[in-house]
Amino acid sequence: MGTSLPRYLEMKMYQALRERCYDRIVVTGEYARTAPLEEVFQGEKTDKDFNWQRPTTLLVGKELHIRCFPGNDHVEHYAELIATFLEIQHRNGHRSLTLPSNVVYIPPSCSDTQKALHATNLKDLPPHVDTVVLGLVHRLDRLTGGAEWQGGSDGCFGWVVRKFNDRLVAFVGCRPSFWGDIASEIVHYLAASKRISEVLYFGKLGSVKKGIRPNNYLATGSSSYVSGQLVMWQNALEPSVNLVAPEHTIFGTHITLGSVLHETRDWLGELPASVDFVDPEIGMIA
């Protein structure tokens, strides 16, 4: 991440980490936002509809537990964020804080994620939906019609269902962080429990190619490298994009990476020349 790393870490860090030393900091896959919570993250951006809930903290004896919505990439990412932040703090002379070597994480399984999803309000998504749109759906007012989000304000998910021609489309937003392999398990849940046949994902991603100015293009494609293997899918949007916005769209190959902290200079130098974009979710959704 280069020079942007310190600011990124500052935005993510909990006050409890800055105040004292713990025997251990344990990052776990547990979704809990009620008592006996010690702290809900003070930096949560509650002024937006989705993707604002962050992991919570719980003091357990002399340990601080960071409780994330369960997903292996999500839990590992937060453990790496915290350990990296503490390493920088120690380098800068703040030796009264927890040693970075005392940050550990407990990887959740796929079944842990599925169990958490089954406990959410996603089960209340209306039946007979043909297509689900995931991601930054709160930015798609022209498609949702500015309708009120259904599913209740306290649930993990909210949705708007609209009919386009003969297809019923659900725009589904997620209030916890939508990260990495959590996306894969959401799609698995929708396919298995709701018989959804098509999923579209709308989000932000990074370019690995020089000369592409941020926030100036749309990006789409039909392939992603996931753990070294090329995964391919049918791009349902390609005909429409070619028709209405080819000059504003880059078609490219994607690579799926579990954490932005893995985007190092060495990693960039070893990428296949065919790779154009990176983010933690797209290949997982496929």
C-alpha positions in Angstrom: 0.0 0.0 0.0 3.0 2.3 0.2 2.6 5.7 1.7 -1.2 5.3 2.1 -0.7 2.5 4.7 -0.3 4.7 7.9 -3.5 6.6 7.2 -5.4 3.5 6.4 -4.4 1.8 9.6 -5.2 4.9 11.7 -8.8 4.9 10.2 -9.3 1.2 11.3 -7.8 1.2 14.8 -9.8 0.9 18.0 -9.3 3.3 20.9 -8.8 0.3 23.3 -5.7 -0.8 21.3 -4.1 2.6 21.9 -4.7 2.9 25.6 -3.0 -0.1 27.2 -1.1 -3.4 26.8 -3.0 -6.7 26.7 -1.6 -10.2 27.2 -3.1 -11.1 23.9 -5.3 -9.6 21.2 -7.5 -12.4 19.8 -9.4 -11.8 16.5 -12.4 -14.1 16.2 -15.3 -14.8 13.8 -18.3 -13.8 16.0 -21.0 -11.4 15.1 -22.3 -9.6 18.2 -23.5 -6.1 18.7 -25.3 -6.3 22.0 -24.3 -6.6 25.7 -21.8 -7.5 27.0 -19.9 -5.5 24.4 -17.1 -3.4 25.7 -17.0 -1.2 22.6 -18.6 -0.6 19.2 -16.0 1.0 16.9 -16.1 4.7 17.2 -15.3 5.2 13.6 -18.4 3.5 12.2 -20.0 5.7 9.4 -23.6 5.4 10.4 -24.6 8.0 7.9 -24.7 5.4 5.1 -27.2 2.6 4.7 -24.7 -0.3 4.2 -21.2 -1.5 4.8 -20.8 0.5 8.0 -20.8 -2.0 10.8 -17.2 -2.9 12.0 -15.9 -5.6 14.3 -16.6 -5.0 18.0 -14.4 -5.5 21.0 -14.8 -7.5 24.2 -12.4 -7.5 27.2 -11.9 -11.1 28.4 -9.6 -11.0 31.5 -6.4 -9.5 30.3 -7.2 -10.3 26.6 -8.9 -8.0 24.1 -11.1 -9.9 21.7 -11.9 -8.4 18.3 -15.2 -10.0 17.1 -15.7 -9.9 13.3 -18.6 -11.1 11.2 -17.2 -14.7 10.5 -15.2 -15.1 7.3 -11.6 -16.3 7.1 -10.4 -13.4 5.0 -12.1 -10.9 7.2 -10.7 -12.3 10.4 -7.2 -12.6 9.0 -7.3 -9.1 7.5 -8.2 -7.5 10.9 -5.5 -9.5 12.7 -2.9 -8.3 10.1 -4.2 -4.7 10.4 -3.8 -4.7 14.2 -0.4 -6.4 14.2 0.9 -4.0 11.5 -0.4 -1.0 13.4 1.2 -2.2 16.7 4.5 -2.9 14.9 4.7 0.7 13.6 3.8 2.0 17.1 6.6 0.0 18.7 9.0 1.3 16.0 8.0 4.8 16.9 8.7 4.3 20.6 5.3 3.4 22.0 6.5 0.3 23.8 3.7 0.4 26.4 1.3 -1.1 23.9 0.7 -4.8 23.1 3.5 -6.6 21.2 2.5 -7.3 17.6 3.6 -10.9 18.2 0.8 -11.2 20.7 -1.9 -10.7 18.1 -3.5 -14.0 17.1 -6.6 -15.0 15.2 -8.9 -18.0 15.1 -9.9 -18.8 11.5 -13.6 -19.4 11.2 -14.8 -22.2 8.9 -17.3 -22.0 6.0 -19.9 -23.5 8.3 -19.3 -20.8 10.8 -20.1 -18.2 8.1 -23.2 -20.1 7.0 -24.4 -20.4 10.6 -24.1 -16.7 11.0 -25.9 -16.0 7.7 -28.8 -18.4 8.7 -29.2 -16.3 11.9 -29.7 -13.1 9.9 -32.7 -11.5 8.3 -31.5 -12.7 4.8 -33.9 -15.6 5.3 -36.7 -13.1 5.0 -35.8 -12.1 1.4 -38.9 -12.4 -0.7 -39.3 -15.6 -2.8 -39.2 -15.9 -6.6 -36.4 -13.5 -7.1 -34.5 -14.1 -10.4 -31.5 -11.8 -9.9 -29.7 -10.4 -6.8 -27.5 -7.3 -7.0 -24.9 -7.2 -4.2 -22.4 -4.6 -3.1 -22.8 -0.8 -3.2 -26.5 -1.0 -3.9 -27.3 2.2 -1.9 -25.6 4.1 -4.8 -28.0 2.7 -7.4 -31.0 5.1 -6.8 -31.8 5.2 -10.5 -32.5 1.5 -10.4 -34.0 1.2 -7.0 -36.2 4.2 -7.5 -35.2 5.6 -4.2 -37.6 3.1 -2.5 -37.3 2.4 1.2 -35.1 -0.5 2.2 -37.0 -3.5 3.5 -35.9 -6.1 6.1 -35.9 -3.8 9.2 -33.3 -1.4 10.4 -31.7 -3.8 12.9 -31.0 -6.7 10.5 -27.7 -7.4 8.8 -29.3 -7.0 5.4 -31.7 -4.7 3.6 -33.3 -5.0 0.2 -35.4 -3.4 -2.5 -37.2 -5.7 -5.0 -38.2 -4.3 -8.4 -39.4 -5.9 -11.6 -37.6 -5.2 -14.9 -39.5 -6.6 -17.9 -40.2 -10.2 -16.8 -37.5 -10.5 -14.1 -37.7 -9.9 -10.4 -34.5 -8.2 -9.2 -33.5 -7.8 -5.5 -30.9 -5.1 -4.6 -29.4 -6.5 -1.4 -27.2 -4.4 0.9 -25.1 -5.7 3.8 -24.5 -3.6 7.0 -21.5 -5.6 8.3 -18.3 -5.4 6.2 -18.8 -7.4 3.0 -15.3 -8.9 2.8 -13.5 -11.7 0.9 -14.9 -15.2 1.3 -18.0 -13.8 3.2 -19.2 -12.8 -0.3 -18.8 -16.4 -1.5 -20.9 -17.8 1.4 -23.6 -15.2 0.8 -23.9 -16.3 -2.9 -23.9 -20.0 -1.8 -26.7 -19.2 0.7 -28.8 -17.4 -1.9 -28.4 -20.2 -4.4 -29.1 -23.0 -2.0 -31.8 -21.4 0.2 -33.5 -18.9 -2.2 -32.9 -20.6 -5.6 -31.3 -17.5 -7.0 -30.0 -18.1 -10.5 -28.0 -14.9 -11.2 -25.9 -12.6 -9.0 -24.5 -9.2 -10.1 -21.9 -7.4 -8.0 -21.4 -3.6 -7.9 -18.4 -2.3 -6.0 -15.1 -0.6 -6.0 -11.8 -2.2 -7.0 -8.2 -1.3 -7.6 -6.2 -1.1 -10.8 -2.7 -2.7 -11.0 -1.9 -1.0 -14.3 -0.2 2.4 -14.6 -2.0 5.2 -16.4 -5.5 4.4 -15.3 -6.8 7.3 -13.3 -9.0 6.4 -10.3 -12.7 6.9 -10.4 -12.7 7.7 -14.2 -13.8 4.3 -15.6 -16.2 1.4 -15.1 -14.6 -2.0 -15.0 -16.0 -5.4 -15.8 -14.9 -8.8 -16.9 -15.4 -12.5 -16.8 -12.3 -14.0 -15.1 -10.4 -13.8 -11.8 -7.3 -15.5 -10.4 -8.3 -17.1 -7.1 -5.4 -18.8 -5.2 -3.5 -19.1 -8.4 -6.3 -20.7 -10.4 -8.2 -18.8 -13.1 -12.0 -18.8 -12.5 -14.3 -17.8 -15.3 -18.0 -16.9 -15.5 -20.6 -15.6 -17.9 -20.6 -11.8 -17.8 -24.3 -10.9 -18.0 -23.6 -7.2 -18.3 -21.2 -7.4 -21.2 -23.8 -6.9 -24.0 -25.4 -3.9 -22.3 -22.0 -2.3 -21.5 -20.8 -2.8 -25.1 -24.0 -1.1 -26.3 -24.2 2.0 -24.0 -20.8 2.7 -22.5 -17.9 1.0 -24.3 -15.7 4.2 -24.2 -16.1 4.5 -20.4 -15.5 0.8 -19.5 -12.4 -1.3 -19.2 -12.8 -5.0 -19.8 -10.1 -6.9 -17.9 -8.8 -9.8 -15.9 -9.1 -9.6 -12.1 -7.2 -11.1 -9.2 -8.7 -11.9 -5.9 -6.7 -11.0 -2.8 -7.8 -11.5 0.8 -6.3 -8.3 2.2 -5.0 -5.0 0.9 -2.0 -5.5 3.1 -0.9 -8.2 0.6 -0.6 -5.7 -2.2 3.1 -5.2 -1.9 5.7 -4.2 -4.5 7.0 -7.8 -4.6 3.4 -9.0 -5.2 2.9 -6.4 -7.9 6.1 -7.4 -9.7 5.2 -11.1 -9.8 1.6 -10.6 -11.2 0.8 -12.1 -14.6 0.9 -9.4 -17.3 -2.8 -10.2 -18.1 -4.1 -9.0 -14.7 -5.8 -5.6 -14.6 -7.7 -5.3 -11.4 -7.7 -6.5 -7.7 -10.1 -6.7 -4.8 -11.1 -9.3 -2.2 -14.6 -10.3 -3.4 -15.1 -10.7 -7.1 -13.4 -14.1 -7.6 -15.1 -15.4 -4.4 -18.5 -14.4 -5.7 -17.8 -16.4 -8.9 
